[in-house]
Amino acid sequence: MSTASQDQVDNPILSAELQGSVVLLKPKGPNVGQREAPIIDNDVKPLLAKAGDGLKGLILDLHDVTFMSSMGLGTCIALRNIANGVGAKTAIVGLRPELESLFKMMRIHKMYDIQKSDAALDKWRSKL
């Protein structure tokens, strides 16, 4: 079952929500691969577009993700580029050690502020 409004998306692949000037994106895991990446990309872009120049932050919550393919990594980069284009900051929370190694190898960790806990994310978000 999928629900969508102008400010949120909720389907079997992800939940995403525009919360004021921040888009919170949470893939439902465990994989972000060839099947999931285009759905995430397609469903999140309208939220980013709605926020427009008012977008201050993009948060990827990866608590439930244990595997990410090259297409998933590409989606992370594409969404970051959209956010960066309007001057928004980007953060990742819930990055598991095996994915952190992959993000470091691919240098994606330099594109996002990696938050080690929900408390650290709250502090990061308060500065937007």
Phi and psi restraints in degrees (value plus and minus 20) as a CYANA .aco file:
   2 SER   PHI    -140.9  -100.9
   2 SER   PSI     116.8   156.8
   3 THR   PHI    -144.5  -104.5
   3 THR   PSI     127.3   167.3
   4 ALA   PHI    -171.1  -131.1
   4 ALA   PSI     124.4   164.4
   5 SER   PHI    -157.1  -117.1
   5 SER   PSI    -194.9  -154.9
   6 GLN   PHI     -87.6   -47.6
   6 GLN   PSI     -43.4    -3.4
   7 ASP   PHI    -130.1   -90.1
   7 ASP   PSI     -22.9    17.1
   8 GLN   PHI    -174.8  -134.8
   8 GLN   PSI     138.8   178.8
   9 VAL   PHI    -153.2  -113.2
   9 VAL   PSI     114.9   154.9
  10 ASP   PHI    -164.0  -124.0
  10 ASP   PSI      92.1   132.1
  11 ASN   PHI    -164.7  -124.7
  11 ASN   PSI    -199.5  -159.5
  12 PRO   PHI     -84.0   -44.0
  12 PRO   PSI     -36.1     3.9
  13 ILE   PHI    -113.3   -73.3
  13 ILE   PSI     -59.3   -19.3
  14 LEU   PHI    -178.2  -138.2
  14 LEU   PSI     141.6   181.6
  15 SER   PHI    -141.3  -101.3
  15 SER   PSI     118.8   158.8
  16 ALA   PHI    -165.4  -125.4
  16 ALA   PSI     126.0   166.0
  17 GLU   PHI    -169.4  -129.4
  17 GLU   PSI     118.7   158.7
  18 LEU   PHI    -109.4   -69.4
  18 LEU   PSI      91.5   131.5
  19 GLN   PHI    -131.5   -91.5
  19 GLN   PSI      71.3   111.3
  20 GLY   PHI      47.3    87.3
  20 GLY   PSI    -130.3   -90.3
  21 SER   PHI    -127.0   -87.0
  21 SER   PSI      -4.4    35.6
  22 VAL   PHI    -146.3  -106.3
  22 VAL   PSI     115.5   155.5
  23 VAL   PHI    -122.3   -82.3
  23 VAL   PSI     103.7   143.7
  24 LEU   PHI    -126.6   -86.6
  24 LEU   PSI     101.9   141.9
  25 LEU   PHI    -140.0  -100.0
  25 LEU   PSI     104.9   144.9
  26 LYS   PHI    -150.6  -110.6
  26 LYS   PSI      79.6   119.6
  27 PRO   PHI     -83.6   -43.6
  27 PRO   PSI     122.5   162.5
  28 LYS   PHI    -106.8   -66.8
  28 LYS   PSI     -18.3    21.7
  29 GLY   PHI      35.0    75.0
  29 GLY   PSI    -196.8  -156.8
  30 PRO   PHI    -101.7   -61.7
  30 PRO   PSI     -29.8    10.2
  31 ASN   PHI    -134.4   -94.4
  31 ASN   PSI     123.7   163.7
  32 VAL   PHI    -143.3  -103.3
  32 VAL   PSI      75.7   115.7
  33 GLY   PHI    -147.5  -107.5
  33 GLY   PSI    -173.8  -133.8
  34 GLN   PHI     -79.1   -39.1
  34 GLN   PSI     -55.8   -15.8
  35 ARG   PHI     -98.6   -58.6
  35 ARG   PSI     -63.2   -23.2
  36 GLU   PHI    -100.1   -60.1
  36 GLU   PSI     -57.9   -17.9
  37 ALA   PHI     -75.8   -35.8
  37 ALA   PSI     -68.5   -28.5
  38 PRO   PHI     -86.7   -46.7
  38 PRO   PSI     -50.6   -10.6
  39 ILE   PHI     -87.6   -47.6
  39 ILE   PSI     -64.9   -24.9
  40 ILE   PHI     -80.5   -40.5
  40 ILE   PSI     -69.4   -29.4
  41 ASP   PHI     -76.4   -36.4
  41 ASP   PSI     -68.1   -28.1
  42 ASN   PHI     -86.8   -46.8
  42 ASN   PSI     -57.6   -17.6
  43 ASP   PHI    -102.9   -62.9
  43 ASP   PSI     -44.8    -4.8
  44 VAL   PHI    -109.9   -69.9
  44 VAL   PSI     -51.1   -11.1
  45 LYS   PHI     -76.1   -36.1
  45 LYS   PSI     -59.0   -19.0
  46 PRO   PHI     -83.2   -43.2
  46 PRO   PSI     -53.9   -13.9
  47 LEU   PHI     -86.8   -46.8
  47 LEU   PSI     -62.1   -22.1
  48 LEU   PHI     -84.5   -44.5
  48 LEU   PSI     -60.2   -20.2
  49 ALA   PHI     -85.2   -45.2
  49 ALA   PSI     -59.5   -19.5
  50 LYS   PHI     -83.4   -43.4
  50 LYS   PSI     -61.2   -21.2
  51 ALA   PHI     -86.6   -46.6
  51 ALA   PSI     -55.4   -15.4
  52 GLY   PHI      35.0    75.0
  52 GLY   PSI    -158.9  -118.9
  53 ASP   PHI     -89.0   -49.0
  53 ASP   PSI     -31.9     8.1
  54 GLY   PHI    -101.6   -61.6
  54 GLY   PSI     -24.6    15.4
  55 LEU   PHI     -86.5   -46.5
  55 LEU   PSI     105.9   145.9
  56 LYS   PHI    -129.7   -89.7
  56 LYS   PSI     -44.1    -4.1
  57 GLY   PHI    -176.3  -136.3
  57 GLY   PSI     128.9   168.9
  58 LEU   PHI    -146.3  -106.3
  58 LEU   PSI     103.6   143.6
  59 ILE   PHI    -137.5   -97.5
  59 ILE   PSI     105.7   145.7
  60 LEU   PHI    -122.4   -82.4
  60 LEU   PSI      96.9   136.9
  61 ASP   PHI    -118.3   -78.3
  61 ASP   PSI      87.4   127.4
  62 LEU   PHI    -126.2   -86.2
  62 LEU   PSI       3.2    43.2
  63 HIS   PHI     -73.5   -33.5
  63 HIS   PSI     -56.7   -16.7
  64 ASP   PHI    -114.1   -74.1
  64 ASP   PSI     -18.8    21.2
  65 VAL   PHI    -119.9   -79.9
  65 VAL   PSI     105.6   145.6
  66 THR   PHI    -132.7   -92.7
  66 THR   PSI     -35.4     4.6
  67 PHE   PHI    -161.1  -121.1
  67 PHE   PSI     118.3   158.3
  68 MET   PHI    -157.9  -117.9
  68 MET   PSI     106.5   146.5
  69 SER   PHI    -103.6   -63.6
  69 SER   PSI     157.7   197.7
  70 SER   PHI     -81.3   -41.3
  70 SER   PSI     -53.0   -13.0
  71 MET   PHI     -87.4   -47.4
  71 MET   PSI     -58.2   -18.2
  72 GLY   PHI     -83.4   -43.4
  72 GLY   PSI     -63.0   -23.0
  73 LEU   PHI     -81.9   -41.9
  73 LEU   PSI     -60.2   -20.2
  74 GLY   PHI     -81.8   -41.8
  74 GLY   PSI     -58.4   -18.4
  75 THR   PHI     -84.5   -44.5
  75 THR   PSI     -61.6   -21.6
  76 CYS   PHI     -78.5   -38.5
  76 CYS   PSI     -62.8   -22.8
  77 ILE   PHI     -87.6   -47.6
  77 ILE   PSI     -65.2   -25.2
  78 ALA   PHI     -81.8   -41.8
  78 ALA   PSI     -64.1   -24.1
  79 LEU   PHI     -86.3   -46.3
  79 LEU   PSI     -59.9   -19.9
  80 ARG   PHI     -81.6   -41.6
  80 ARG   PSI     -61.1   -21.1
  81 ASN   PHI     -83.8   -43.8
  81 ASN   PSI     -58.7   -18.7
  82 ILE   PHI     -83.4   -43.4
  82 ILE   PSI     -67.8   -27.8
  83 ALA   PHI     -81.4   -41.4
  83 ALA   PSI     -64.9   -24.9
  84 ASN   PHI     -81.5   -41.5
  84 ASN   PSI     -53.4   -13.4
  85 GLY   PHI     -82.2   -42.2
  85 GLY   PSI     -44.9    -4.9
  86 VAL   PHI    -128.6   -88.6
  86 VAL   PSI      -7.1    32.9
  87 GLY   PHI      60.4   100.4
  87 GLY   PSI      -4.5    35.5
  88 ALA   PHI    -101.8   -61.8
  88 ALA   PSI     130.7   170.7
  89 LYS   PHI    -108.3   -68.3
  89 LYS   PSI     135.2   175.2
  90 THR   PHI    -148.7  -108.7
  90 THR   PSI     122.9   162.9
  91 ALA   PHI    -161.1  -121.1
  91 ALA   PSI     133.6   173.6
  92 ILE   PHI    -144.0  -104.0
  92 ILE   PSI     116.2   156.2
  93 VAL   PHI    -147.4  -107.4
  93 VAL   PSI     129.6   169.6
  94 GLY   PHI      60.7   100.7
  94 GLY   PSI       4.2    44.2
  95 LEU   PHI     -97.0   -57.0
  95 LEU   PSI      94.2   134.2
  96 ARG   PHI     -90.7   -50.7
  96 ARG   PSI     133.8   173.8
  97 PRO   PHI     -73.9   -33.9
  97 PRO   PSI     -61.3   -21.3
  98 GLU   PHI     -86.9   -46.9
  98 GLU   PSI     -54.4   -14.4
  99 LEU   PHI     -96.6   -56.6
  99 LEU   PSI     -54.0   -14.0
 100 GLU   PHI     -80.1   -40.1
 100 GLU   PSI     -60.9   -20.9
 101 SER   PHI     -81.1   -41.1
 101 SER   PSI     -63.5   -23.5
 102 LEU   PHI     -84.1   -44.1
 102 LEU   PSI     -65.4   -25.4
 103 PHE   PHI     -81.1   -41.1
 103 PHE   PSI     -58.1   -18.1
 104 LYS   PHI     -89.7   -49.7
 104 LYS   PSI     -62.1   -22.1
 105 MET   PHI     -81.1   -41.1
 105 MET   PSI     -59.3   -19.3
 106 MET   PHI    -108.9   -68.9
 106 MET   PSI     -20.8    19.2
 107 ARG   PHI      46.1    86.1
 107 ARG   PSI      -1.0    39.0
 108 ILE   PHI     -93.4   -53.4
 108 ILE   PSI     -45.7    -5.7
 109 HIS   PHI     -80.6   -40.6
 109 HIS   PSI     -40.0     0.0
 110 LYS   PHI    -100.1   -60.1
 110 LYS   PSI     -34.8     5.2
 111 MET   PHI    -108.2   -68.2
 111 MET   PSI     -37.8     2.2
 112 TYR   PHI    -146.1  -106.1
 112 TYR   PSI     131.4   171.4
 113 ASP   PHI    -103.0   -63.0
 113 ASP   PSI      94.5   134.5
 114 ILE   PHI    -104.1   -64.1
 114 ILE   PSI      98.5   138.5
 115 GLN   PHI    -123.0   -83.0
 115 GLN   PSI     106.1   146.1
 116 LYS   PHI    -101.5   -61.5
 116 LYS   PSI     -33.9     6.1
 117 SER   PHI    -172.3  -132.3
 117 SER   PSI     145.6   185.6
 118 ASP   PHI     -84.6   -44.6
 118 ASP   PSI     -54.4   -14.4
 119 ALA   PHI     -84.8   -44.8
 119 ALA   PSI     -62.5   -22.5
 120 ALA   PHI     -84.1   -44.1
 120 ALA   PSI     -58.0   -18.0
 121 LEU   PHI     -84.3   -44.3
 121 LEU   PSI     -63.1   -23.1
 122 ASP   PHI     -79.2   -39.2
 122 ASP   PSI     -61.1   -21.1
 123 LYS   PHI     -85.4   -45.4
 123 LYS   PSI     -65.6   -25.6
 124 TRP   PHI     -77.5   -37.5
 124 TRP   PSI     -66.6   -26.6
 125 ARG   PHI     -85.1   -45.1
 125 ARG   PSI     -54.4   -14.4
 126 SER   PHI     -86.3   -46.3
 126 SER   PSI     -37.0     3.0
 127 LYS   PHI    -113.4   -73.4
 127 LYS   PSI     -20.8    19.2
